[in-house]
Amino acid sequence: MITARDDRRRTFETVPPGAEAQTWWGRAWVAALEERSQDAARLGRGRAYAAEGHVDAVTITPGRIVAYVRGSRVRPYRTELALPAFEDPEWREVLEGVAADPAALAGLLEGEVPQSLADTVLPGAGELVPRCSCPDVGRPPCKHAAALCYRAARLLDEDPFVLLLLRGRGERELLAELARRSAAHAARERPDAAPAFPGVPARAALARTVLSPLPAPQRAPGAVGLPPAYPSDPAAPDPLALDQLASDAAARALALLRTGEDPLAGFTVWQDAVRLASAHATAGLTGAARALYRDLARATGRTTTDLARGAAAWRQGGLAALVVLEEAWDPPAGPFDRARPALVAAGCGSFRPDRNRLSTRSRQLRLGRQGLWYAYESGSDEEDWWPTGTPSTDPVAALRG
């Protein structure tokens, strides 16, 4: 069952194309923000941002619209449009008006904002308040808030219940309340008519002993979807970090649904931290990724260099490669002793042995317990070994990989 609380949050991953509102109520929405602006150039840049797709997923809850808008910096700006939600007395007036007017109710169900509600639900003068995390301290709205306003107008074009959600009520609870009030109006108009939905005696309902068969289980989705946008909260983690953790949890849940096994069961905190970091190559890290590396290293008691080296090993060959990075062991003589002559014969040079490792000044091979060779490189003047290439059962192929 979907509760009213569940019904009061909607996230739109995609927004209908275009930056210009198509309906009269969409244009009225845009006009409410444009009337606040004294800078036509900002509005023009916001309209261009909207048309170029700078606005990410849009989340709507009672009283506000939130989205991340990509500007000139790497990290997007958190942008919000606030609109006062109705109190219960205002909602009773709105619902009674729609339920008593069949034309208004029909228009709403057909995806239109009834004219009778225009002055009530559309933003009045000064009601629509923009906020943005960008450094633009001039008079609002900034170009990011303007872009969000234009994109929100296209959502309103498609679904007027978005506007009613902003005013405080979700679509399902509104339709249920309107159905109840419409039935009450009809009953008052036809007091002698039979009830539209006759009830079932409790004795008859309880007498049923054979239940209908359960429906077949749904097929597992083909891929993990995108998480919703997370409004920032001073007491909560960074929204972009939450986004990554939610995506990772969804991928783990999908694997569990498909196979019945948790792919990460038994991982240590360090191994899971390396796995998370491996999704971000250390070259060209974004600000969010640098923060992720810093936080993961601090949580595991390691340095960011340790974490970067572990992530490189994970990208080389997963958990087995991380074990090879951190474990030295004594292999049996056969395959290990055959590797050195094979490397010399291939013109790779002479390697000195040390436990499961064969090394020159700048190159190294490590033998894993599953019989795979893992290549490493280091600066010629220091032993700072980093994983490279692809593991192979052939030491020459691993070295040249």
Buried (B, 14 or more C-beta within 10 A) or exposed (E): EEEEEEBBEBBBEEBEEBBBBBBBBBBBBBBBBBEBBEBEEBBEBBBBBBBEBBBBBBBBBBBBBBBBBBBEEEBBBBBBBBBBBBEEEBBEEBBBBBBEBEEBBEBBEEEBBBEBBEEBBBBEEEEBBBBBBBEBEEEBBBBBBBBBBBBBBBBBBBBBBBBBBBBBBBBBBBBEBBEEBBBEBEEEEEEEEEEEEEEEEEEEEEEEEEEEEEEEEEEEEEEBEBBBBBBBEEEEEBBBBBBBBBBBEBBBEBBBEEEEEEEBEEBEEBBBBBBBBBBBEBEEBEEBBEBBBEBBBEEBEBEBEBBBBBBBBBBBBBBBBBBBBEEEEEBEEEEBEEBBEEBEEBEBEEBEEEEBBBBBEBBBBBBBEEEBBBBBBBEEEEEEBBBBBEBBEBBBBBBEB
